[in-house]
Amino acid sequence: MEATQMMVDIDGDVLVFLELAQFHCAYQLADWCLHHICTNYNNVCRKFPRDMKAMSPENQEYFEKHRWPPVWYLKEEDHYQRARKEREKEDYLHLKRQPKRRWLFWSSPSSPSSSAASSSSPSSSSAVV
C-alpha cells in the first residue's frame, strides 16, 4: 500500500477512534487522536470535510486552537509570498528598463614607462560604457 494512501486511511480511522475513545473514556487514545488530527489538520479537513464538521463543538474548538499550521502562520506565509512575488516583478521590470552594459577593454597608447605603470593598476585597463 502506498504511503499517502495509508495516511488517508489512518486519518479516517483516527476520526472514528476519537469518537470511540471519547465515548469510552479512553483518555490517552483520545489525546493521541486529537494530537494527530491537529498535526495533520489541513490534510484531514481536505479529505474528510463532512466528518470534521460533524465533530462535537468541543472538538472543533480544540482543533481550531491547536491546529498546525496555525491560522496566523498561514496568513503570514500568504503575505510573504505575495510580497516576494511583487518584489520579483519589480526587480524584473527594473532590470528590463536598464540599458545593456557593454564592457570595453583597451590598452592605453602611451610611452613604455607609463604603460608599465598602467599595467600595474587594473582599473586603468578597462572601463564600463
N, CA, C and O atoms as CSV, one atom per row, in Angstrom:
chain,resi,resn,atom,element,x,y,z
A,1,MET,N,N,0.844,-1.175,0.000
A,1,MET,CA,C,0.000,0.000,0.000
A,1,MET,C,C,0.892,1.241,0.000
A,1,MET,O,O,1.877,1.294,0.737
A,2,GLU,N,N,0.561,2.224,-0.807
A,2,GLU,CA,C,1.329,3.456,-0.928
A,2,GLU,C,C,1.214,4.265,0.359
A,2,GLU,O,O,0.192,4.209,1.043
A,3,ALA,N,N,2.271,5.024,0.692
A,3,ALA,CA,C,2.325,5.761,1.953
A,3,ALA,C,C,1.214,6.805,2.050
A,3,ALA,O,O,0.594,6.938,3.105
A,4,THR,N,N,0.948,7.545,0.975
A,4,THR,CA,C,-0.099,8.565,1.040
A,4,THR,C,C,-1.476,7.928,1.188
A,4,THR,O,O,-2.333,8.457,1.897
A,5,GLN,N,N,-1.691,6.797,0.524
A,5,GLN,CA,C,-2.968,6.094,0.673
A,5,GLN,C,C,-3.122,5.591,2.101
A,5,GLN,O,O,-4.215,5.622,2.666
A,6,MET,N,N,-2.019,5.129,2.676
A,6,MET,CA,C,-2.057,4.640,4.048
A,6,MET,C,C,-2.398,5.784,5.007
A,6,MET,O,O,-3.150,5.581,5.960
A,7,MET,N,N,-1.845,7.004,4.766
A,7,MET,CA,C,-2.143,8.143,5.624
A,7,MET,C,C,-3.612,8.515,5.535
A,7,MET,O,O,-4.217,8.873,6.546
A,8,VAL,N,N,-4.199,8.440,4.349
A,8,VAL,CA,C,-5.623,8.742,4.198
A,8,VAL,C,C,-6.434,7.780,5.046
A,8,VAL,O,O,-7.364,8.184,5.745
A,9,ASP,N,N,-6.080,6.513,4.982
A,9,ASP,CA,C,-6.798,5.519,5.781
A,9,ASP,C,C,-6.609,5.778,7.270
A,9,ASP,O,O,-7.559,5.662,8.044
A,10,ILE,N,N,-5.403,6.124,7.674
A,10,ILE,CA,C,-5.133,6.396,9.085
A,10,ILE,C,C,-5.926,7.610,9.547
A,10,ILE,O,O,-6.524,7.583,10.622
A,11,ASP,N,N,-5.939,8.681,8.743
A,11,ASP,CA,C,-6.666,9.890,9.130
A,11,ASP,C,C,-8.149,9.603,9.310
A,11,ASP,O,O,-8.759,10.079,10.267
A,12,GLY,N,N,-8.732,8.834,8.407
A,12,GLY,CA,C,-10.141,8.482,8.532
A,12,GLY,C,C,-10.396,7.624,9.760
A,12,GLY,O,O,-11.396,7.802,10.456
A,13,ASP,N,N,-9.487,6.695,10.021
A,13,ASP,CA,C,-9.627,5.840,11.200
A,13,ASP,C,C,-9.479,6.641,12.484
A,13,ASP,O,O,-10.176,6.382,13.465
A,14,VAL,N,N,-8.576,7.612,12.480
A,14,VAL,CA,C,-8.350,8.418,13.688
A,14,VAL,C,C,-9.613,9.187,14.053
A,14,VAL,O,O,-9.927,9.337,15.234
A,15,LEU,N,N,-10.329,9.668,13.065
A,15,LEU,CA,C,-11.588,10.363,13.365
A,15,LEU,C,C,-12.582,9.435,14.059
A,15,LEU,O,O,-13.266,9.836,15.000
A,16,VAL,N,N,-12.653,8.204,13.589
A,16,VAL,CA,C,-13.552,7.218,14.215
A,16,VAL,C,C,-13.041,6.856,15.610
A,16,VAL,O,O,-13.816,6.777,16.564
A,17,PHE,N,N,-11.722,6.636,15.719
A,17,PHE,CA,C,-11.139,6.282,17.023
A,17,PHE,C,C,-11.356,7.386,18.051
A,17,PHE,O,O,-11.573,7.109,19.231
A,18,LEU,N,N,-11.298,8.642,17.601
A,18,LEU,CA,C,-11.504,9.753,18.531
A,18,LEU,C,C,-12.894,9.692,19.141
A,18,LEU,O,O,-13.056,9.818,20.355
A,19,GLU,N,N,-13.891,9.499,18.297
A,19,GLU,CA,C,-15.258,9.424,18.817
A,19,GLU,C,C,-15.436,8.242,19.766
A,19,GLU,O,O,-16.058,8.364,20.821
A,20,LEU,N,N,-14.880,7.097,19.374
A,20,LEU,CA,C,-14.984,5.915,20.240
A,20,LEU,C,C,-14.228,6.107,21.552
A,20,LEU,O,O,-14.726,5.750,22.619
A,21,ALA,N,N,-13.031,6.667,21.467
A,21,ALA,CA,C,-12.213,6.861,22.667
A,21,ALA,C,C,-12.894,7.823,23.635
A,21,ALA,O,O,-12.892,7.596,24.845
A,22,GLN,N,N,-13.472,8.889,23.108
A,22,GLN,CA,C,-14.163,9.833,23.982
A,22,GLN,C,C,-15.428,9.223,24.580
A,22,GLN,O,O,-15.766,9.485,25.734
A,23,PHE,N,N,-16.118,8.414,23.795
A,23,PHE,CA,C,-17.328,7.768,24.296
A,23,PHE,C,C,-16.999,6.783,25.420
A,23,PHE,O,O,-17.729,6.687,26.407
A,24,HIS,N,N,-15.873,6.039,25.258
A,24,HIS,CA,C,-15.499,5.013,26.234
A,24,HIS,C,C,-14.495,5.509,27.272
A,24,HIS,O,O,-13.931,4.709,28.018
A,25,CYS,N,N,-14.272,6.806,27.325
A,25,CYS,CA,C,-13.363,7.422,28.302
A,25,CYS,C,C,-11.941,6.880,28.210
A,25,CYS,O,O,-11.265,6.733,29.228
A,26,ALA,N,N,-11.495,6.589,27.015
A,26,ALA,CA,C,-10.109,6.164,26.775
A,26,ALA,C,C,-9.301,7.442,26.510
A,26,ALA,O,O,-9.056,7.828,25.367
A,27,TYR,N,N,-8.898,8.081,27.618
A,27,TYR,CA,C,-8.332,9.426,27.535
A,27,TYR,C,C,-7.008,9.492,26.779
A,27,TYR,O,O,-6.776,10.434,26.021
A,28,GLN,N,N,-6.138,8.501,26.978
A,28,GLN,CA,C,-4.854,8.534,26.279
A,28,GLN,C,C,-5.049,8.398,24.766
A,28,GLN,O,O,-4.406,9.101,23.987
A,29,LEU,N,N,-5.931,7.496,24.360
A,29,LEU,CA,C,-6.208,7.328,22.938
A,29,LEU,C,C,-6.862,8.589,22.376
A,29,LEU,O,O,-6.520,9.028,21.278
A,30,ALA,N,N,-7.789,9.166,23.114
A,30,ALA,CA,C,-8.447,10.395,22.665
A,30,ALA,C,C,-7.428,11.527,22.516
A,30,ALA,O,O,-7.465,12.277,21.540
A,31,ASP,N,N,-6.522,11.647,23.483
A,31,ASP,CA,C,-5.489,12.682,23.391
A,31,ASP,C,C,-4.593,12.467,22.169
A,31,ASP,O,O,-4.259,13.418,21.461
A,32,TRP,N,N,-4.213,11.225,21.930
A,32,TRP,CA,C,-3.374,10.944,20.758
A,32,TRP,C,C,-4.127,11.275,19.468
A,32,TRP,O,O,-3.558,11.861,18.547
A,33,CYS,N,N,-5.393,10.904,19.403
A,33,CYS,CA,C,-6.194,11.193,18.209
A,33,CYS,C,C,-6.317,12.696,17.985
A,33,CYS,O,O,-6.192,13.169,16.855
A,34,LEU,N,N,-6.561,13.445,19.051
A,34,LEU,CA,C,-6.631,14.906,18.938
A,34,LEU,C,C,-5.308,15.473,18.438
A,34,LEU,O,O,-5.282,16.345,17.569
A,35,HIS,N,N,-4.215,14.970,18.995
A,35,HIS,CA,C,-2.888,15.427,18.576
A,35,HIS,C,C,-2.656,15.119,17.091
A,35,HIS,O,O,-2.181,15.974,16.345
A,36,HIS,N,N,-2.985,13.918,16.675
A,36,HIS,CA,C,-2.778,13.516,15.283
A,36,HIS,C,C,-3.611,14.384,14.336
A,36,HIS,O,O,-3.117,14.840,13.306
A,37,ILE,N,N,-4.851,14.602,14.687
A,37,ILE,CA,C,-5.728,15.406,13.829
A,37,ILE,C,C,-5.223,16.848,13.760
A,37,ILE,O,O,-5.207,17.443,12.682
A,38,CYS,N,N,-4.820,17.406,14.874
A,38,CYS,CA,C,-4.320,18.787,14.883
A,38,CYS,C,C,-3.018,18.914,14.101
A,38,CYS,O,O,-2.809,19.906,13.402
A,39,THR,N,N,-2.151,17.930,14.211
A,39,THR,CA,C,-0.878,17.958,13.491
A,39,THR,C,C,-1.086,17.841,11.989
A,39,THR,O,O,-0.325,18.420,11.214
A,40,ASN,N,N,-2.088,17.113,11.576
A,40,ASN,CA,C,-2.382,16.902,10.145
A,40,ASN,C,C,-3.680,17.596,9.745
A,40,ASN,O,O,-4.422,17.104,8.895
A,41,TYR,N,N,-3.940,18.731,10.361
A,41,TYR,CA,C,-5.231,19.400,10.243
A,41,TYR,C,C,-5.643,19.673,8.801
A,41,TYR,O,O,-6.760,19.341,8.405
A,42,ASN,N,N,-4.762,20.268,8.018
A,42,ASN,CA,C,-5.123,20.620,6.638
A,42,ASN,C,C,-5.472,19.388,5.816
A,42,ASN,O,O,-6.449,19.399,5.067
A,43,ASN,N,N,-4.678,18.322,5.949
A,43,ASN,CA,C,-4.952,17.102,5.187
A,43,ASN,C,C,-6.261,16.452,5.616
A,43,ASN,O,O,-7.045,16.010,4.776
A,44,VAL,N,N,-6.493,16.396,6.924
A,44,VAL,CA,C,-7.717,15.763,7.426
A,44,VAL,C,C,-8.933,16.555,6.963
A,44,VAL,O,O,-9.922,15.969,6.522
A,45,CYS,N,N,-8.868,17.883,7.060
A,45,CYS,CA,C,-10.001,18.715,6.617
A,45,CYS,C,C,-10.252,18.574,5.123
A,45,CYS,O,O,-11.400,18.570,4.677
A,46,ARG,N,N,-9.179,18.460,4.355
A,46,ARG,CA,C,-9.320,18.335,2.902
A,46,ARG,C,C,-9.943,16.991,2.539
A,46,ARG,O,O,-10.784,16.917,1.643
A,47,LYS,N,N,-9.535,15.932,3.231
A,47,LYS,CA,C,-10.005,14.581,2.882
A,47,LYS,C,C,-11.363,14.250,3.496
A,47,LYS,O,O,-12.151,13.508,2.910
A,48,PHE,N,N,-11.630,14.803,4.675
A,48,PHE,CA,C,-12.860,14.443,5.395
A,48,PHE,C,C,-13.597,15.682,5.904
A,48,PHE,O,O,-13.770,15.835,7.113
A,49,PRO,N,N,-14.030,16.560,5.016
A,49,PRO,CA,C,-14.668,17.799,5.481
A,49,PRO,C,C,-15.984,17.565,6.231
A,49,PRO,O,O,-16.265,18.243,7.219
A,50,ARG,N,N,-16.773,16.623,5.770
A,50,ARG,CA,C,-18.052,16.355,6.443
A,50,ARG,C,C,-17.832,15.799,7.839
A,50,ARG,O,O,-18.508,16.196,8.789
A,51,ASP,N,N,-16.884,14.878,7.959
A,51,ASP,CA,C,-16.610,14.278,9.271
A,51,ASP,C,C,-16.094,15.330,10.254
A,51,ASP,O,O,-16.438,15.308,11.435
A,52,MET,N,N,-15.268,16.247,9.754
A,52,MET,CA,C,-14.734,17.287,10.635
A,52,MET,C,C,-15.852,18.225,11.099
A,52,MET,O,O,-15.869,18.650,12.254
A,53,LYS,N,N,-16.787,18.547,10.195
A,53,LYS,CA,C,-17.902,19.419,10.573
A,53,LYS,C,C,-18.872,18.712,11.511
A,53,LYS,O,O,-19.579,19.362,12.281
A,54,ALA,N,N,-18.905,17.380,11.450
A,54,ALA,CA,C,-19.814,16.610,12.296
A,54,ALA,C,C,-19.259,16.399,13.701
A,54,ALA,O,O,-19.964,15.889,14.572
A,55,MET,N,N,-18.004,16.785,13.931
A,55,MET,CA,C,-17.405,16.615,15.268
A,55,MET,C,C,-18.117,17.516,16.281
A,55,MET,O,O,-18.766,18.497,15.918
A,56,SER,N,N,-17.979,17.163,17.536
A,56,SER,CA,C,-18.618,17.948,18.592
A,56,SER,C,C,-18.033,19.362,18.628
A,56,SER,O,O,-16.891,19.569,18.218
A,57,PRO,N,N,-18.792,20.314,19.107
A,57,PRO,CA,C,-18.288,21.695,19.201
A,57,PRO,C,C,-17.007,21.796,20.040
A,57,PRO,O,O,-16.131,22.609,19.744
A,58,GLU,N,N,-16.902,20.971,21.084
A,58,GLU,CA,C,-15.696,20.981,21.917
A,58,GLU,C,C,-14.477,20.547,21.103
A,58,GLU,O,O,-13.408,21.149,21.199
A,59,ASN,N,N,-14.653,19.483,20.293
A,59,ASN,CA,C,-13.546,19.016,19.457
A,59,ASN,C,C,-13.183,20.058,18.403
A,59,ASN,O,O,-12.003,20.312,18.162
A,60,GLN,N,N,-14.192,20.660,17.777
A,60,GLN,CA,C,-13.912,21.675,16.765
A,60,GLN,C,C,-13.164,22.867,17.371
A,60,GLN,O,O,-12.249,23.411,16.751
A,61,GLU,N,N,-13.548,23.262,18.557
A,61,GLU,CA,C,-12.850,24.357,19.245
A,61,GLU,C,C,-11.397,23.968,19.540
A,61,GLU,O,O,-10.481,24.774,19.378
A,62,TYR,N,N,-11.204,22.722,19.974
A,62,TYR,CA,C,-9.845,22.232,20.250
A,62,TYR,C,C,-9.009,22.228,18.975
A,62,TYR,O,O,-7.851,22.645,18.980
A,63,PHE,N,N,-9.603,21.757,17.888
A,63,PHE,CA,C,-8.873,21.720,16.613
A,63,PHE,C,C,-8.452,23.128,16.189
A,63,PHE,O,O,-7.308,23.334,15.784
A,64,GLU,N,N,-9.352,24.080,16.279
A,64,GLU,CA,C,-9.032,25.448,15.867
A,64,GLU,C,C,-7.934,26.050,16.739
A,64,GLU,O,O,-7.090,26.805,16.257
A,65,LYS,N,N,-7.953,25.715,17.997
A,65,LYS,CA,C,-6.959,26.273,18.921
A,65,LYS,C,C,-5.582,25.635,18.752
A,65,LYS,O,O,-4.563,26.315,18.879
A,66,HIS,N,N,-5.546,24.337,18.466
A,66,HIS,CA,C,-4.277,23.600,18.441
A,66,HIS,C,C,-3.832,23.142,17.050
A,66,HIS,O,O,-2.860,22.395,16.935
A,67,ARG,N,N,-4.505,23.562,16.021
A,67,ARG,CA,C,-4.187,23.090,14.671
A,67,ARG,C,C,-2.780,23.499,14.254
A,67,ARG,O,O,-2.220,24.483,14.738
A,68,TRP,N,N,-2.225,22.695,13.327
A,68,TRP,CA,C,-0.926,23.024,12.763
A,68,TRP,C,C,-1.008,22.946,11.250
A,68,TRP,O,O,-1.516,21.943,10.751
A,69,PRO,N,N,-0.566,23.889,10.508
A,69,PRO,CA,C,-0.051,25.169,10.993
A,69,PRO,C,C,-1.190,26.062,11.458
A,69,PRO,O,O,-2.315,25.957,10.970
A,70,PRO,N,N,-0.887,26.948,12.414
A,70,PRO,CA,C,-1.941,27.838,12.918
A,70,PRO,C,C,-2.360,28.856,11.853
A,70,PRO,O,O,-1.644,29.093,10.880
A,71,VAL,N,N,-3.510,29.436,12.060
A,71,VAL,CA,C,-4.061,30.383,11.091
A,71,VAL,C,C,-3.133,31.582,10.914
A,71,VAL,O,O,-2.931,32.043,9.791
A,72,TRP,N,N,-2.569,32.091,12.003
A,72,TRP,CA,C,-1.683,33.262,11.896
A,72,TRP,C,C,-0.490,32.952,10.998
A,72,TRP,O,O,-0.037,33.816,10.246
A,73,TYR,N,N,0.023,31.717,11.072
A,73,TYR,CA,C,1.163,31.337,10.231
A,73,TYR,C,C,0.769,31.333,8.753
A,73,TYR,O,O,1.516,31.822,7.906
A,74,LEU,N,N,-0.390,30.786,8.454
A,74,LEU,CA,C,-0.856,30.744,7.069
A,74,LEU,C,C,-1.041,32.153,6.510
A,74,LEU,O,O,-0.720,32.411,5.350
A,75,LYS,N,N,-1.560,33.066,7.341
A,75,LYS,CA,C,-1.726,34.447,6.897
A,75,LYS,C,C,-0.373,35.106,6.650
A,75,LYS,O,O,-0.194,35.801,5.650
A,76,GLU,N,N,0.578,34.891,7.555
A,76,GLU,CA,C,1.916,35.461,7.395
A,76,GLU,C,C,2.603,34.896,6.145
A,76,GLU,O,O,3.244,35.634,5.396
A,77,GLU,N,N,2.465,33.592,5.929
A,77,GLU,CA,C,3.079,32.968,4.761
A,77,GLU,C,C,2.459,33.522,3.467
A,77,GLU,O,O,3.170,33.782,2.497
A,78,ASP,N,N,1.157,33.696,3.462
A,78,ASP,CA,C,0.487,34.254,2.293
A,78,ASP,C,C,0.975,35.678,2.021
A,78,ASP,O,O,1.246,36.038,0.875
A,79,HIS,N,N,1.083,36.482,3.073
A,79,HIS,CA,C,1.589,37.847,2.923
A,79,HIS,C,C,3.019,37.835,2.383
A,79,HIS,O,O,3.356,38.616,1.494
A,80,TYR,N,N,3.852,36.956,2.915
A,80,TYR,CA,C,5.240,36.848,2.456
A,80,TYR,C,C,5.305,36.450,0.976
A,80,TYR,O,O,6.068,37.040,0.211
A,81,GLN,N,N,4.515,35.460,0.572
A,81,GLN,CA,C,4.533,35.002,-0.817
A,81,GLN,C,C,4.076,36.110,-1.773
A,81,GLN,O,O,4.645,36.283,-2.851
A,82,ARG,N,N,3.047,36.852,-1.368
A,82,ARG,CA,C,2.583,37.959,-2.212
A,82,ARG,C,C,3.647,39.047,-2.330
A,82,ARG,O,O,3.895,39.562,-3.420
A,83,ALA,N,N,4.278,39.397,-1.203
A,83,ALA,CA,C,5.316,40.425,-1.214
A,83,ALA,C,C,6.513,39.965,-2.050
A,83,ALA,O,O,7.085,40.757,-2.799
A,84,ARG,N,N,6.891,38.700,-1.928
A,84,ARG,CA,C,8.009,38.166,-2.705
A,84,ARG,C,C,7.707,38.216,-4.206
A,84,ARG,O,O,8.550,38.616,-5.009
A,85,LYS,N,N,6.498,37.805,-4.562
A,85,LYS,CA,C,6.114,37.814,-5.975
A,85,LYS,C,C,6.113,39.244,-6.513
A,85,LYS,O,O,6.577,39.485,-7.627
A,86,GLU,N,N,5.599,40.190,-5.734
A,86,GLU,CA,C,5.593,41.591,-6.154
A,86,GLU,C,C,7.023,42.114,-6.296
A,86,GLU,O,O,7.328,42.843,-7.240
A,87,ARG,N,N,7.895,41.743,-5.363
A,87,ARG,CA,C,9.298,42.176,-5.429
A,87,ARG,C,C,9.989,41.600,-6.666
A,87,ARG,O,O,10.736,42.308,-7.342
A,88,GLU,N,N,9.750,40.337,-6.963
A,88,GLU,CA,C,10.334,39.730,-8.156
A,88,GLU,C,C,9.843,40.429,-9.418
A,88,GLU,O,O,10.610,40.628,-10.360
A,89,LYS,N,N,8.572,40.800,-9.437
A,89,LYS,CA,C,8.010,41.507,-10.584
A,89,LYS,C,C,8.681,42.874,-10.738
A,89,LYS,O,O,9.047,43.267,-11.845
A,90,GLU,N,N,8.841,43.601,-9.617
A,90,GLU,CA,C,9.505,44.904,-9.665
A,90,GLU,C,C,10.957,44.770,-10.116
A,90,GLU,O,O,11.430,45.563,-10.930
A,91,ASP,N,N,11.661,43.773,-9.592
A,91,ASP,CA,C,13.051,43.554,-9.989
A,91,ASP,C,C,13.156,43.244,-11.477
A,91,ASP,O,O,14.056,43.741,-12.155
A,92,TYR,N,N,12.248,42.435,-11.981
A,92,TYR,CA,C,12.250,42.087,-13.402
A,92,TYR,C,C,12.030,43.339,-14.256
A,92,TYR,O,O,12.740,43.564,-15.237
A,93,LEU,N,N,11.043,44.146,-13.873
A,93,LEU,CA,C,10.774,45.367,-14.629
A,93,LEU,C,C,11.950,46.346,-14.548
A,93,LEU,O,O,12.274,47.014,-15.530
A,94,HIS,N,N,12.577,46.427,-13.390
A,94,HIS,CA,C,13.739,47.302,-13.221
A,94,HIS,C,C,14.891,46.847,-14.113
A,94,HIS,O,O,15.528,47.672,-14.766
A,95,LEU,N,N,15.159,45.560,-14.145
A,95,LEU,CA,C,16.233,45.041,-14.992
A,95,LEU,C,C,15.903,45.224,-16.477
A,95,LEU,O,O,16.794,45.476,-17.288
A,96,LYS,N,N,14.640,45.097,-16.821
A,96,LYS,CA,C,14.226,45.238,-18.208
A,96,LYS,C,C,14.441,46.677,-18.685
A,96,LYS,O,O,14.786,46.900,-19.845
A,97,ARG,N,N,14.238,47.657,-17.790
A,97,ARG,CA,C,14.409,49.060,-18.140
A,97,ARG,C,C,15.871,49.489,-18.199
A,97,ARG,O,O,16.204,50.480,-18.850
A,98,GLN,N,N,16.737,48.748,-17.525
A,98,GLN,CA,C,18.155,49.114,-17.506
A,98,GLN,C,C,18.771,48.891,-18.875
A,98,GLN,O,O,18.496,47.882,-19.525
A,99,PRO,N,N,19.619,49.843,-19.327
A,99,PRO,CA,C,20.298,49.621,-20.608
A,99,PRO,C,C,21.327,48.508,-20.460
A,99,PRO,O,O,21.879,48.281,-19.383
A,100,LYS,N,N,21.563,47.837,-21.551
A,100,LYS,CA,C,22.574,46.778,-21.536
A,100,LYS,C,C,23.939,47.419,-21.355
A,100,LYS,O,O,24.251,48.407,-22.020
A,101,ARG,N,N,24.730,46.888,-20.493
A,101,ARG,CA,C,26.078,47.408,-20.262
A,101,ARG,C,C,27.054,46.653,-21.153
A,101,ARG,O,O,26.977,45.434,-21.306
A,102,ARG,N,N,27.954,47.399,-21.724
A,102,ARG,CA,C,28.971,46.793,-22.568
A,102,ARG,C,C,30.329,47.028,-21.934
A,102,ARG,O,O,30.613,48.117,-21.434
A,103,TRP,N,N,31.144,46.026,-21.957
A,103,TRP,CA,C,32.498,46.134,-21.422
A,103,TRP,C,C,33.457,46.335,-22.585
A,103,TRP,O,O,33.447,45.574,-23.552
A,104,LEU,N,N,34.279,47.362,-22.481
A,104,LEU,CA,C,35.292,47.624,-23.492
A,104,LEU,C,C,36.660,47.491,-22.841
A,104,LEU,O,O,36.905,48.043,-21.769
A,105,PHE,N,N,37.512,46.785,-23.471
A,105,PHE,CA,C,38.869,46.611,-22.963
A,105,PHE,C,C,39.841,47.248,-23.956
A,105,PHE,O,O,39.741,47.028,-25.163
A,106,TRP,N,N,40.745,48.008,-23.459
A,106,TRP,CA,C,41.767,48.601,-24.312
A,106,TRP,C,C,43.027,48.826,-23.504
A,106,TRP,O,O,43.009,48.832,-22.273
A,107,SER,N,N,44.125,49.010,-24.225
A,107,SER,CA,C,45.376,49.353,-23.563
A,107,SER,C,C,45.677,50.805,-23.868
A,107,SER,O,O,45.408,51.289,-24.967
A,108,SER,N,N,46.226,51.482,-22.910
A,108,SER,CA,C,46.496,52.908,-23.055
A,108,SER,C,C,47.633,53.127,-24.037
A,108,SER,O,O,48.712,52.568,-23.837
A,109,PRO,N,N,47.442,53.921,-25.098
A,109,PRO,CA,C,48.544,54.217,-26.016
A,109,PRO,C,C,49.432,55.295,-25.384
A,109,PRO,O,O,49.069,56.471,-25.351
A,110,SER,N,N,50.566,54.887,-24.897
A,110,SER,CA,C,51.484,55.829,-24.271
A,110,SER,C,C,52.893,55.284,-24.319
A,110,SER,O,O,53.154,54.245,-24.924
A,111,SER,N,N,53.782,55.984,-23.686
A,111,SER,CA,C,55.186,55.575,-23.683
A,111,SER,C,C,55.373,54.298,-22.893
A,111,SER,O,O,54.522,53.970,-22.067
A,112,PRO,N,N,56.467,53.554,-23.115
A,112,PRO,CA,C,56.703,52.294,-22.413
A,112,PRO,C,C,56.763,52.465,-20.902
A,112,PRO,O,O,56.334,51.558,-20.188
A,113,SER,N,N,57.260,53.555,-20.383
A,113,SER,CA,C,57.343,53.735,-18.936
A,113,SER,C,C,55.956,53.931,-18.329
A,113,SER,O,O,55.685,53.432,-17.237
A,114,SER,N,N,55.079,54.648,-19.022
A,114,SER,CA,C,53.727,54.841,-18.490
A,114,SER,C,C,52.876,53.589,-18.679
A,114,SER,O,O,51.948,53.359,-17.904
A,115,SER,N,N,53.177,52.766,-19.705
A,115,SER,CA,C,52.416,51.523,-19.889
A,115,SER,C,C,52.734,50.532,-18.795
A,115,SER,O,O,51.880,49.722,-18.434
A,116,ALA,N,N,53.943,50.572,-18.256
A,116,ALA,CA,C,54.289,49.699,-17.144
A,116,ALA,C,C,53.517,50.113,-15.903
A,116,ALA,O,O,53.063,49.261,-15.139
A,117,ALA,N,N,53.368,51.404,-15.702
A,117,ALA,CA,C,52.624,51.902,-14.547
A,117,ALA,C,C,51.139,51.596,-14.699
A,117,ALA,O,O,50.467,51.251,-13.727
A,118,SER,N,N,50.628,51.724,-15.929
A,118,SER,CA,C,49.204,51.471,-16.126
A,118,SER,C,C,48.882,49.990,-16.050
A,118,SER,O,O,47.760,49.628,-15.695
A,119,SER,N,N,49.834,49.121,-16.375
A,119,SER,CA,C,49.553,47.688,-16.296
A,119,SER,C,C,49.501,47.214,-14.859
A,119,SER,O,O,48.927,46.163,-14.578
A,120,SER,N,N,50.096,47.976,-13.935
A,120,SER,CA,C,50.041,47.573,-12.532
A,120,SER,C,C,48.698,47.914,-11.907
A,120,SER,O,O,48.325,47.297,-10.909
A,121,SER,N,N,47.965,48.862,-12.445
A,121,SER,CA,C,46.648,49.168,-11.908
A,121,SER,C,C,45.589,48.631,-12.854
A,121,SER,O,O,45.489,49.095,-13.990
A,122,PRO,N,N,44.796,47.664,-12.411
A,122,PRO,CA,C,43.829,47.026,-13.288
A,122,PRO,C,C,42.696,47.945,-13.708
A,122,PRO,O,O,42.089,47.717,-14.754
A,123,SER,N,N,42.390,48.971,-12.935
A,123,SER,CA,C,41.271,49.829,-13.287
A,123,SER,C,C,41.559,50.693,-14.487
A,123,SER,O,O,40.625,51.148,-15.147
A,124,SER,N,N,42.816,50.935,-14.793
A,124,SER,CA,C,43.128,51.792,-15.925
A,124,SER,C,C,43.084,51.045,-17.254
A,124,SER,O,O,43.162,51.674,-18.310
A,125,SER,N,N,42.963,49.737,-17.227
A,125,SER,CA,C,42.986,48.987,-18.472
A,125,SER,C,C,41.603,48.589,-18.965
A,125,SER,O,O,41.490,48.025,-20.053
A,126,SER,N,N,40.545,48.863,-18.202
A,126,SER,CA,C,39.186,48.524,-18.661
A,126,SER,C,C,38.225,49.595,-18.182
A,126,SER,O,O,38.503,50.313,-17.222
A,127,ALA,N,N,37.109,49.692,-18.848
A,127,ALA,CA,C,36.095,50.685,-18.472
A,127,ALA,C,C,34.727,50.167,-18.839
A,127,ALA,O,O,34.588,49.320,-19.722
A,128,VAL,N,N,33.713,50.678,-18.157
A,128,VAL,CA,C,32.329,50.340,-18.448
A,128,VAL,C,C,31.710,51.511,-19.191
A,128,VAL,O,O,31.841,52.662,-18.773
A,129,VAL,N,N,31.043,51.217,-20.281
A,129,VAL,CA,C,30.414,52.272,-21.057
A,129,VAL,C,C,28.908,52.111,-20.975
A,129,VAL,O,O,28.170,52.902,-21.563
